[in-house]
Amino acid sequence: MADTDDTRVEHHPDRQRFEILVGEEVAGYAEYRQTDPTVRDFDHTVTLPEFRGRGLAAVLVRHALDDTRAAGLKIVPSCSYVHHFVETHEEYADLTV
């Protein structure tokens, strides 16, 4: 499970990615392509090696999907991690196109 005391997720729409930071260090990111005005295609998720095994990817993807839902958008889960996350968390199934 992620240690969230010093963990935060930031959205960088200009770079089409969400980043998870531990302290001030980027620990991972989820990239997407805005394929049309209503769809984000999540195509790449990375957790840097020194941060793996802490549950940070799940925290990151959950935040990214919650943000996408709040924006009224849908997703294409091209990234295998995002695809698996959506399959195992039914509350996000409605986001897929």
Backbone as a printed PyTorch tensor [residue, N CA C, xyz], in Angstrom:
tensor([[[  0.8430,  -1.1850,   0.0000],
         [  0.0000,   0.0000,   0.0000],
         [  0.8850,   1.2430,   0.0000]],

        [[  0.4320,   2.2620,  -0.6640],
         [  1.2210,   3.4860,  -0.8160],
         [  1.2570,   4.2810,   0.4730]],

        [[  2.4180,   4.8230,   0.7530],
         [  2.5670,   5.7510,   1.8640],
         [  2.1720,   7.1220,   1.3410]],

        [[  0.9810,   7.5780,   1.6990],
         [  0.4370,   8.7950,   1.0990],
         [  0.7520,  10.0540,   1.8830]],

        [[  1.4500,   9.9490,   3.0200],
         [  1.7480,  11.1420,   3.8130],
         [  2.5430,  12.1690,   3.0220]],

        [[  3.4580,  11.7120,   2.2060],
         [  4.3070,  12.6250,   1.4450],
         [  4.1510,  12.3710,  -0.0540]],

        [[  2.9790,  11.8700,  -0.4430],
         [  2.7210,  11.5090,  -1.8320],
         [  1.6000,  12.3680,  -2.3810]],

        [[  1.7880,  12.8420,  -3.6120],
         [  0.7160,  13.6050,  -4.2550],
         [  0.7390,  13.3270,  -5.7510]],

        [[ -0.4170,  13.5460,  -6.3760],
         [ -0.5430,  13.3720,  -7.8200],
         [ -0.8280,  14.7310,  -8.4290]],

        [[ -0.1180,  15.0350,  -9.5020],
         [ -0.3080,  16.2940, -10.2300],
         [ -0.6900,  15.9850, -11.6680]],

        [[ -1.6020,  16.7840, -12.2070],
         [ -2.0010,  16.6580, -13.6120],
         [ -1.3130,  17.7600, -14.3960]],

        [[ -0.6840,  17.3760, -15.4860],
         [ -0.0220,  18.3260, -16.3830],
         [ -0.6810,  18.2100, -17.7580]],

        [[ -1.8290,  18.9030, -17.9520],
         [ -2.5510,  18.7590, -19.2180],
         [ -1.7380,  19.1820, -20.4310]],

        [[ -0.8420,  20.1380, -20.2560],
         [ -0.0060,  20.5870, -21.3740],
         [  0.9200,  19.4710, -21.8680]],

        [[  1.2580,  18.5290, -20.9860],
         [  2.1100,  17.3890, -21.3500],
         [  1.3070,  16.0950, -21.4650]],

        [[ -0.0050,  16.1960, -21.2460],
         [ -0.9120,  15.0520, -21.2960],
         [ -0.4060,  13.9050, -20.4230]],

        [[ -0.2050,  14.2350, -19.1400],
         [  0.2300,  13.2060, -18.2100],
         [ -0.0700,  13.5830, -16.7720]],

        [[ -0.2070,  12.5510, -15.9650],
         [ -0.3410,  12.6720, -14.5220],
         [  0.9640,  12.1660, -13.9260]],

        [[  1.4510,  12.8470, -12.9030],
         [  2.6760,  12.4210, -12.2260],
         [  2.3760,  12.1740, -10.7580]],

        [[  2.9990,  11.1420, -10.1980],
         [  2.9300,  10.9160,  -8.7670],
         [  4.2890,  11.2700,  -8.1920]],

        [[  4.2620,  12.0850,  -7.1600],
         [  5.4910,  12.5430,  -6.5260],
         [  5.5660,  12.0220,  -5.0990]],

        [[  6.7570,  11.6380,  -4.7000],
         [  7.0540,  11.2890,  -3.3180],
         [  8.0180,  12.3560,  -2.8530]],

        [[  7.5750,  13.1660,  -1.9260],
         [  8.3370,  14.3640,  -1.5960],
         [  8.3130,  15.2630,  -2.8140]],

        [[  9.4690,  15.6430,  -3.2840],
         [  9.5610,  16.4840,  -4.4850],
         [ 10.0350,  15.6980,  -5.7040]],

        [[ 10.1480,  14.3790,  -5.5480],
         [ 10.6900,  13.5430,  -6.6190],
         [  9.5770,  12.8270,  -7.3860]],

        [[  9.6320,  12.9070,  -8.7130],
         [  8.6740,  12.1750,  -9.5430],
         [  8.9550,  10.6810,  -9.3900]],

        [[  7.9320,   9.9490,  -8.9380],
         [  8.0670,   8.5090,  -8.7250],
         [  7.4510,   7.7040,  -9.8620]],

        [[  6.5950,   8.3490, -10.6480],
         [  5.9580,   7.6580, -11.7580],
         [  5.0370,   8.5910, -12.5080]],

        [[  4.5110,   8.0860, -13.6190],
         [  3.6090,   8.9130, -14.4220],
         [  2.6950,   8.0290, -15.2620]],

        [[  1.5620,   8.6060, -15.6300],
         [  0.6080,   7.9740, -16.5480],
         [  0.3720,   8.9620, -17.6790]],

        [[  0.7130,   8.5450, -18.8820],
         [  0.5610,   9.4130, -20.0490],
         [ -0.7020,   9.0420, -20.8110]],

        [[ -1.2750,  10.0470, -21.4400],
         [ -2.4570,   9.8220, -22.2610],
         [ -2.3820,  10.6870, -23.5000]],

        [[ -3.1880,  10.3300, -24.4860],
         [ -3.3780,  11.1690, -25.6690],
         [ -4.8300,  11.5930, -25.6660]],

        [[ -5.0560,  12.8660, -25.8740],
         [ -6.4260,  13.3670, -25.9670],
         [ -6.8730,  13.1010, -27.4000]],

        [[ -7.4920,  11.9450, -27.6230],
         [ -7.8060,  11.5060, -28.9810],
         [ -8.9420,  12.2960, -29.6090]],

        [[ -9.8070,  12.8250, -28.7930],
         [-10.8190,  13.7810, -29.2250],
         [-11.2220,  14.5590, -27.9750]],

        [[-12.0740,  15.5410, -28.0920],
         [-12.3750,  16.3700, -26.9190],
         [-12.9950,  15.6170, -25.7410]],

        [[-13.4890,  14.4020, -25.9650],
         [-14.1710,  13.6870, -24.8870],
         [-13.4690,  12.4080, -24.4330]],

        [[-12.2930,  12.0980, -25.0090],
         [-11.6370,  10.8180, -24.7130],
         [-10.1480,  11.0130, -24.4400]],

        [[ -9.6870,  10.3830, -23.3550],
         [ -8.2560,  10.2790, -23.0610],
         [ -7.8440,   8.8310, -23.2780]],

        [[ -6.8530,   8.6290, -24.1170],
         [ -6.3120,   7.2970, -24.3610],
         [ -5.0710,   7.1390, -23.4800]],

        [[ -5.2190,   6.4120, -22.3710],
         [ -4.0850,   6.1650, -21.4760],
         [ -3.2250,   5.0790, -22.1040]],

        [[ -2.0260,   5.4710, -22.5450],
         [ -1.1990,   4.5560, -23.3260],
         [  0.1250,   4.1730, -22.6750]],

        [[  0.4350,   4.7370, -21.5080],
         [  1.7420,   4.4350, -20.9180],
         [  1.7250,   4.7990, -19.4380]],

        [[  2.0710,   3.8380, -18.5880],
         [  2.1830,   4.0770, -17.1480],
         [  3.5310,   3.5430, -16.6880]],

        [[  4.2420,   4.3540, -15.9090],
         [  5.5820,   3.9900, -15.4410],
         [  5.7030,   4.3020, -13.9560]],

        [[  6.2780,   3.3690, -13.2120],
         [  6.7510,   3.6390, -11.8550],
         [  8.2620,   3.4460, -11.9080]],

        [[  9.0090,   4.4430, -11.4840],
         [ 10.4680,   4.3330, -11.5120],
         [ 10.9140,   3.1970, -10.5940]],

        [[ 11.9760,   2.4820, -10.9750],
         [ 12.3830,   1.2710, -10.2490],
         [ 12.5150,   1.4420,  -8.7380]],

        [[ 13.0760,   2.5350,  -8.3030],
         [ 13.2980,   2.7080,  -6.8640],
         [ 12.0110,   2.9370,  -6.0780]],

        [[ 10.8820,   3.1330,  -6.7700],
         [  9.6000,   3.3710,  -6.1050],
         [  8.6210,   2.2140,  -6.2870]],

        [[  9.0220,   1.1640,  -6.9540],
         [  8.1210,   0.0390,  -7.2080],
         [  7.8240,  -0.7350,  -5.9260]],

        [[  6.6880,  -1.4110,  -5.9310],
         [  6.3060,  -2.2400,  -4.7920],
         [  5.6300,  -1.4850,  -3.6690]],

        [[  5.2670,  -0.2390,  -3.8870],
         [  4.6330,   0.5790,  -2.8470],
         [  3.1620,   0.8790,  -3.1360]],

        [[  2.6550,   0.3950,  -4.2520],
         [  1.2690,   0.6710,  -4.6070],
         [  1.0480,   2.0310,  -5.2310]],

        [[  2.1340,   2.6800,  -5.6480],
         [  2.0200,   4.0360,  -6.1990],
         [  1.3120,   4.0650,  -7.5450]],

        [[  1.5080,   3.0430,  -8.3720],
         [  0.8430,   3.0200,  -9.6810],
         [ -0.6670,   3.0020,  -9.5080]],

        [[ -1.1610,   2.2490,  -8.5440],
         [ -2.6080,   2.1990,  -8.2980],
         [ -3.1310,   3.5470,  -7.8250]],

        [[ -2.3970,   4.2010,  -6.9410],
         [ -2.7960,   5.5360,  -6.4730],
         [ -2.8410,   6.4990,  -7.6480]],

        [[ -1.8210,   6.4400,  -8.4870],
         [ -1.7210,   7.3150,  -9.6530],
         [ -2.8740,   7.0930, -10.6250]],

        [[ -3.1150,   5.8480, -10.9880],
         [ -4.1600,   5.5490, -11.9700],
         [ -5.5370,   5.8710, -11.4020]],

        [[ -5.7720,   5.5610, -10.1470],
         [ -7.0620,   5.9000,  -9.5350],
         [ -7.3010,   7.4100,  -9.6130]],

        [[ -6.2890,   8.1870,  -9.2790],
         [ -6.4220,   9.6460,  -9.3420],
         [ -6.6880,  10.1040, -10.7770]],

        [[ -5.9530,   9.5490, -11.7290],
         [ -6.1180,   9.9330, -13.1360],
         [ -7.5230,   9.6020, -13.6310]],

        [[ -8.0380,   8.4440, -13.2470],
         [ -9.3810,   8.0610, -13.6760],
         [-10.4480,   8.9020, -12.9830]],

        [[-10.2430,   9.1980, -11.7100],
         [-11.1910,  10.0730, -11.0040],
         [-11.2190,  11.4600, -11.6310]],

        [[-10.0570,  11.9730, -11.9920],
         [ -9.9720,  13.2800, -12.6450],
         [-10.6700,  13.2460, -14.0050]],

        [[-10.4660,  12.1660, -14.7300],
         [-11.0940,  12.0120, -16.0420],
         [-12.6130,  11.9910, -15.9050]],

        [[-13.1080,  11.2520, -14.9290],
         [-14.5530,  11.2050, -14.6870],
         [-15.0790,  12.5900, -14.3150]],

        [[-14.3890,  13.2800, -13.4240],
         [-14.8250,  14.6110, -12.9860],
         [-14.8720,  15.5960, -14.1500]],

        [[-14.0130,  15.3900, -15.1400],
         [-13.9890,  16.2610, -16.3200],
         [-15.0560,  15.8680, -17.3440]],

        [[-15.8000,  14.7930, -17.0650],
         [-16.8440,  14.3500, -17.9770],
         [-16.3220,  13.6340, -19.2100]],

        [[-15.1190,  13.0500, -19.0930],
         [-14.4740,  12.3890, -20.2280],
         [-14.5470,  10.8760, -20.0930]],

        [[-14.2290,  10.1920, -21.1750],
         [-14.1290,   8.7350, -21.2190],
         [-12.6690,   8.3580, -21.4440]],

        [[-12.3780,   7.0530, -21.3460],
         [-11.0020,   6.5910, -21.5530],
         [-10.9370,   5.4390, -22.5490]],

        [[ -9.7680,   5.3080, -23.1380],
         [ -9.3530,   4.1030, -23.8470],
         [ -8.1610,   3.5850, -23.0400]],

        [[ -8.2640,   2.3920, -22.4570],
         [ -7.1690,   1.8660, -21.6390],
         [ -6.1430,   1.0940, -22.4700]],

        [[ -5.4000,   1.7950, -23.3220],
         [ -4.3910,   1.1400, -24.1690],
         [ -3.2320,   0.5820, -23.3600]],

        [[ -2.8850,   1.2410, -22.2800],
         [ -1.8170,   0.7730, -21.3910],
         [ -2.2880,  -0.4950, -20.6770]],

        [[ -1.4490,  -1.5160, -20.6430],
         [ -1.8410,  -2.7810, -20.0160],
         [ -2.1470,  -2.6120, -18.5290]],

        [[ -1.4170,  -1.7330, -17.8430],
         [ -1.6890,  -1.5300, -16.4180],
         [ -3.0580,  -0.8870, -16.2210]],

        [[ -3.3600,   0.1440, -16.9900],
         [ -4.6610,   0.8140, -16.8710],
         [ -5.7760,  -0.1570, -17.2500]],

        [[ -5.5560,  -0.9410, -18.2890],
         [ -6.5480,  -1.9400, -18.7110],
         [ -6.8480,  -2.9090, -17.5660]],

        [[ -5.8090,  -3.4470, -16.9520],
         [ -5.9790,  -4.3800, -15.8340],
         [ -6.6480,  -3.6890, -14.6440]],

        [[ -6.2560,  -2.4590, -14.3640],
         [ -6.8430,  -1.7190, -13.2440],
         [ -8.3490,  -1.5780, -13.4400]],

        [[ -8.7570,  -1.1880, -14.6330],
         [-10.1880,  -1.0110, -14.9130],
         [-10.9200,  -2.3540, -14.8240]],

        [[-10.2980,  -3.4190, -15.3070],
         [-10.9220,  -4.7460, -15.2240],
         [-11.1350,  -5.1960, -13.7890]],

        [[-10.2370,  -4.8290, -12.8950],
         [-10.3170,  -5.2900, -11.5060],
         [-10.9760,  -4.2850, -10.5690]],

        [[-11.3470,  -3.1360, -11.0820],
         [-12.0520,  -2.1110, -10.2950],
         [-13.3010,  -1.7050, -11.0760]],

        [[-14.3670,  -2.4590, -10.8580],
         [-15.5950,  -2.3040, -11.6370],
         [-16.1690,  -0.8960, -11.6130]],

        [[-15.8520,  -0.1440, -10.5890],
         [-16.3870,   1.2200, -10.4900],
         [-15.8880,   2.1300, -11.6130]],

        [[-14.8890,   1.6720, -12.3730],
         [-14.3670,   2.4700, -13.4860],
         [-14.7870,   1.9300, -14.8570]],

        [[-15.5290,   0.8440, -14.8950],
         [-15.9200,   0.2310, -16.1710],
         [-16.7170,   1.1880, -17.0500]],

        [[-17.4960,   2.0630, -16.4470],
         [-18.3200,   2.9970, -17.2240],
         [-17.5000,   4.0540, -17.9480]],

        [[-16.2240,   4.1730, -17.6250],
         [-15.3820,   5.1890, -18.2670],
         [-14.8800,   4.7680, -19.6410]],

        [[-14.8930,   3.4810, -19.9210],
         [-14.3030,   3.0160, -21.1810],
         [-15.2530,   3.2230, -22.3580]],

        [[-14.6480,   3.4790, -23.5260],
         [-15.4470,   3.6220, -24.7530],
         [-15.3010,   2.3730, -25.5930]]])
